[in-house]
Amino acid sequence: MKNVFTFQFDKDIESKFIEQELIESILTTEDVFGKPKVELNTTYLVSENKAVIDVSDEIGKHIFSVFTGRLNRKIGRDRYSFQRVPINT
């Protein structure tokens, strides 16, 4: 079973900002796990004021942790919500 986190952002948070923060989180994760492993195991989607991150492995969980930390510092925890969604494969 796969697990993803879905994020919902306030309407005034631009998708460009969301994607940039996610990309920076992925780059930080590359520093820990190496670029090839991160490229092989990373799945995400950004659309309008929503984002989805696959957290089925340690890389996805690390990206999630970095991403939420960055968001908390830059926009505050009250500007977005997230929930874990299990996906049967």
TORBA-885317 format. One record per atom (N, C-alpha, C): atom name; residue in one letter; x, y negated, z negated. Coordinates in steps of 0.001 Angstrom, whole numbers. Layout:
N
NODE; CA; A; X; Y; Z
...
// end
This chain:
89
NODE; N; M; 833; 1178; 0
NODE; CA; M; 0; 0; 0
NODE; C; M; 878; -1241; 0
NODE; N; K; 518; -2198; 841
NODE; CA; K; 1221; -3473; 886
NODE; C; K; 513; -4473; -10
NODE; N; N; 1254; -5442; -445
NODE; CA; N; 699; -6541; -1220
NODE; C; N; 1120; -7851; -584
NODE; N; V; 182; -8767; -486
NODE; CA; V; 496; -10110; -19
NODE; C; V; -38; -11099; -1034
NODE; N; F; 544; -12283; -1043
NODE; CA; F; -15; -13400; -1783
NODE; C; F; -558; -14382; -771
NODE; N; T; -1798; -14803; -986
NODE; CA; T; -2393; -15831; -148
NODE; C; T; -2400; -17142; -948
NODE; N; F; -2010; -18202; -292
NODE; CA; F; -1951; -19527; -894
NODE; C; F; -2986; -20424; -245
NODE; N; Q; -3621; -21240; -1050
NODE; CA; Q; -4544; -22269; -575
NODE; C; Q; -4050; -23599; -1143
NODE; N; F; -3817; -24566; -264
NODE; CA; F; -3290; -25871; -668
NODE; C; F; -4371; -26939; -564
NODE; N; D; -4219; -28002; -1351
NODE; CA; D; -5112; -29152; -1203
NODE; C; D; -5086; -29612; 253
NODE; N; K; -6190; -30143; 711
NODE; CA; K; -6336; -30505; 2119
NODE; C; K; -5320; -31545; 2592
NODE; N; D; -4809; -32382; 1698
NODE; CA; D; -3853; -33417; 2120
NODE; C; D; -2409; -32900; 2200
NODE; N; I; -2177; -31636; 1867
NODE; CA; I; -841; -31044; 2003
NODE; C; I; -704; -30536; 3440
NODE; N; E; 238; -31113; 4178
NODE; CA; E; 392; -30779; 5596
NODE; C; E; 1060; -29419; 5792
NODE; N; S; 639; -28720; 6838
NODE; CA; S; 1208; -27402; 7131
NODE; C; S; 2705; -27497; 7421
NODE; N; K; 3152; -28610; 7967
NODE; CA; K; 4585; -28796; 8226
NODE; C; K; 5380; -28751; 6917
NODE; N; F; 4858; -29399; 5884
NODE; CA; F; 5499; -29369; 4570
NODE; C; F; 5525; -27944; 4028
NODE; N; I; 4389; -27261; 4111
NODE; CA; I; 4290; -25885; 3599
NODE; C; I; 5307; -24987; 4293
NODE; N; E; 5352; -25055; 5619
NODE; CA; E; 6270; -24198; 6361
NODE; C; E; 7723; -24536; 6055
NODE; N; Q; 8046; -25821; 5929
NODE; CA; Q; 9419; -26206; 5611
NODE; C; Q; 9842; -25671; 4249
NODE; N; E; 8969; -25758; 3266
NODE; CA; E; 9292; -25233; 1935
NODE; C; E; 9459; -23713; 1968
NODE; N; L; 8644; -23046; 2759
NODE; CA; L; 8757; -21593; 2884
NODE; C; L; 10056; -21210; 3583
NODE; N; I; 10413; -21932; 4625
NODE; CA; I; 11681; -21668; 5328
NODE; C; I; 12868; -21885; 4396
NODE; N; E; 12833; -22957; 3615
NODE; CA; E; 13916; -23195; 2649
NODE; C; E; 13987; -22066; 1616
NODE; N; S; 12847; -21545; 1229
NODE; CA; S; 12807; -20419; 282
NODE; C; S; 13397; -19162; 907
NODE; N; I; 13126; -18955; 2186
NODE; CA; I; 13696; -17809; 2902
NODE; C; I; 15206; -17958; 3021
NODE; N; L; 15684; -19154; 3327
NODE; CA; L; 17129; -19388; 3436
NODE; C; L; 17825; -19144; 2098
NODE; N; T; 17197; -19557; 1012
NODE; CA; T; 17758; -19295; -315
NODE; C; T; 17815; -17793; -581
NODE; N; T; 16796; -17072; -161
NODE; CA; T; 16754; -15624; -335
NODE; C; T; 17844; -14947; 491
NODE; N; E; 18158; -15504; 1656
NODE; CA; E; 19258; -14968; 2469
NODE; C; E; 20576; -15034; 1711
NODE; N; D; 20763; -16072; 889
NODE; CA; D; 21992; -16196; 106
NODE; C; D; 22131; -15054; -895
NODE; N; V; 21021; -14514; -1346
NODE; CA; V; 21036; -13436; -2343
NODE; C; V; 21137; -12063; -1681
NODE; N; F; 20319; -11821; -641
NODE; CA; F; 20201; -10485; -52
NODE; C; F; 20924; -10315; 1285
NODE; N; G; 21349; -11406; 1891
NODE; CA; G; 21972; -11339; 3210
NODE; C; G; 20945; -11555; 4319
NODE; N; K; 21382; -12242; 5348
NODE; CA; K; 20478; -12608; 6440
NODE; C; K; 19844; -11406; 7142
NODE; N; P; 20614; -10373; 7515
NODE; CA; P; 19989; -9250; 8228
NODE; C; P; 18869; -8575; 7439
NODE; N; K; 19085; -8351; 6151
NODE; CA; K; 18069; -7681; 5335
NODE; C; K; 16816; -8549; 5190
NODE; N; V; 17009; -9858; 5045
NODE; CA; V; 15871; -10769; 4917
NODE; C; V; 15100; -10830; 6232
NODE; N; E; 15804; -10933; 7344
NODE; CA; E; 15123; -10970; 8645
NODE; C; E; 14317; -9696; 8886
NODE; N; L; 14838; -8583; 8478
NODE; CA; L; 14173; -7300; 8679
NODE; C; L; 12921; -7139; 7822
NODE; N; N; 12926; -7741; 6628
NODE; CA; N; 11865; -7478; 5648
NODE; C; N; 10928; -8646; 5355
NODE; N; T; 11048; -9752; 6065
NODE; CA; T; 10239; -10924; 5748
NODE; C; T; 9057; -11064; 6697
NODE; N; T; 7871; -11203; 6109
NODE; CA; T; 6658; -11457; 6879
NODE; C; T; 5887; -12568; 6193
NODE; N; Y; 5536; -13602; 6957
NODE; CA; Y; 4752; -14694; 6402
NODE; C; Y; 3936; -15356; 7508
NODE; N; L; 2977; -16160; 7087
NODE; CA; L; 2133; -16903; 8019
NODE; C; L; 1752; -18219; 7358
NODE; N; V; 1824; -19308; 8128
NODE; CA; V; 1338; -20611; 7673
NODE; C; V; 342; -21101; 8702
NODE; N; S; -828; -21508; 8238
NODE; CA; S; -1861; -22035; 9129
NODE; C; S; -2669; -23077; 8368
NODE; N; E; -2681; -24289; 8903
NODE; CA; E; -3366; -25418; 8270
NODE; C; E; -2912; -25536; 6821
NODE; N; N; -3814; -25458; 5872
NODE; CA; N; -3407; -25606; 4469
NODE; C; N; -3404; -24260; 3740
NODE; N; K; -3009; -23220; 4475
NODE; CA; K; -2934; -21877; 3902
NODE; C; K; -1598; -21232; 4256
NODE; N; A; -1187; -20282; 3424
NODE; CA; A; 10; -19502; 3695
NODE; C; A; -185; -18099; 3142
NODE; N; V; 522; -17141; 3748
NODE; CA; V; 497; -15754; 3302
NODE; C; V; 1937; -15258; 3281
NODE; N; I; 2319; -14583; 2209
NODE; CA; I; 3652; -13988; 2091
NODE; C; I; 3491; -12523; 1716
NODE; N; D; 4163; -11644; 2463
NODE; CA; D; 4198; -10222; 2120
NODE; C; D; 5166; -10044; 957
NODE; N; V; 4669; -9504; -147
NODE; CA; V; 5496; -9293; -1345
NODE; C; V; 5617; -7808; -1678
NODE; N; S; 5645; -6988; -653
NODE; CA; S; 5688; -5539; -847
NODE; C; S; 7052; -5022; -1268
NODE; N; D; 8081; -5849; -1171
NODE; CA; D; 9424; -5420; -1573
NODE; C; D; 10113; -6537; -2350
NODE; N; E; 11333; -6267; -2797
NODE; CA; E; 12052; -7228; -3626
NODE; C; E; 12351; -8526; -2895
NODE; N; I; 12510; -8468; -1591
NODE; CA; I; 12794; -9680; -818
NODE; C; I; 11565; -10588; -812
NODE; N; G; 10410; -10029; -522
NODE; CA; G; 9185; -10822; -538
NODE; C; G; 8892; -11416; -1905
NODE; N; K; 9151; -10644; -2945
NODE; CA; K; 8935; -11140; -4306
NODE; C; K; 9890; -12287; -4624
NODE; N; H; 11119; -12187; -4133
NODE; CA; H; 12090; -13259; -4351
NODE; C; H; 11669; -14520; -3608
NODE; N; I; 11233; -14372; -2359
NODE; CA; I; 10754; -15521; -1584
NODE; C; I; 9584; -16180; -2318
NODE; N; F; 8652; -15364; -2811
NODE; CA; F; 7508; -15878; -3562
NODE; C; F; 7975; -16703; -4764
NODE; N; S; 8925; -16184; -5515
NODE; CA; S; 9410; -16874; -6710
NODE; C; S; 10070; -18208; -6370
NODE; N; V; 10904; -18200; -5354
NODE; CA; V; 11581; -19441; -4948
NODE; C; V; 10558; -20443; -4414
NODE; N; F; 9643; -19970; -3574
NODE; CA; F; 8629; -20824; -2967
NODE; C; F; 7762; -21500; -4032
NODE; N; T; 7263; -20733; -4987
NODE; CA; T; 6407; -21329; -6017
NODE; C; T; 7203; -22284; -6907
NODE; N; G; 8463; -21977; -7159
NODE; CA; G; 9302; -22896; -7931
NODE; C; G; 9482; -24224; -7215
NODE; N; R; 9742; -24160; -5917
NODE; CA; R; 9901; -25384; -5120
NODE; C; R; 8602; -26180; -5104
NODE; N; L; 7488; -25487; -4904
NODE; CA; L; 6197; -26179; -4858
NODE; C; L; 5891; -26853; -6192
NODE; N; N; 6146; -26157; -7283
NODE; CA; N; 5874; -26723; -8603
NODE; C; N; 6653; -28010; -8827
NODE; N; R; 7912; -28030; -8387
NODE; CA; R; 8737; -29223; -8554
NODE; C; R; 8297; -30355; -7626
NODE; N; K; 7901; -30025; -6401
NODE; CA; K; 7637; -31068; -5401
NODE; C; K; 6201; -31589; -5393
NODE; N; I; 5216; -30717; -5589
NODE; CA; I; 3822; -31177; -5517
NODE; C; I; 3029; -30895; -6782
NODE; N; G; 3531; -30039; -7650
NODE; CA; G; 2830; -29699; -8884
NODE; C; G; 1914; -28495; -8720
NODE; N; R; 1764; -27750; -9791
NODE; CA; R; 1002; -26498; -9773
NODE; C; R; -489; -26712; -9529
NODE; N; D; -970; -27887; -9794
NODE; CA; D; -2400; -28160; -9624
NODE; C; D; -2795; -28467; -8178
NODE; N; R; -1843; -28494; -7250
NODE; CA; R; -2130; -28827; -5848
NODE; C; R; -2285; -27599; -4957
NODE; N; Y; -2137; -26414; -5541
NODE; CA; Y; -2297; -25180; -4767
NODE; C; Y; -2733; -24048; -5687
NODE; N; S; -3271; -23006; -5071
NODE; CA; S; -3615; -21788; -5803
NODE; C; S; -3138; -20597; -4986
NODE; N; F; -3017; -19468; -5645
NODE; CA; F; -2621; -18249; -4929
NODE; C; F; -3249; -17048; -5601
NODE; N; Q; -3340; -15988; -4844
NODE; CA; Q; -3824; -14727; -5399
NODE; C; Q; -3182; -13555; -4667
NODE; N; R; -2988; -12472; -5399
NODE; CA; R; -2443; -11248; -4824
NODE; C; R; -3575; -10483; -4142
NODE; N; V; -3273; -9977; -2936
NODE; CA; V; -4257; -9211; -2176
NODE; C; V; -3613; -7899; -1757
NODE; N; P; -4084; -6766; -2271
NODE; CA; P; -3568; -5472; -1817
NODE; C; P; -4140; -5145; -441
NODE; N; I; -3300; -4575; 403
NODE; CA; I; -3719; -4205; 1757
NODE; C; I; -3420; -2730; 1966
NODE; N; N; -4430; -1958; 2271
NODE; CA; N; -4223; -543; 2572
NODE; C; N; -3683; -407; 3986
NODE; N; T; -2634; 377; 4128
NODE; CA; T; -2043; 570; 5464
NODE; C; T; -2172; 2005; 5899
// end
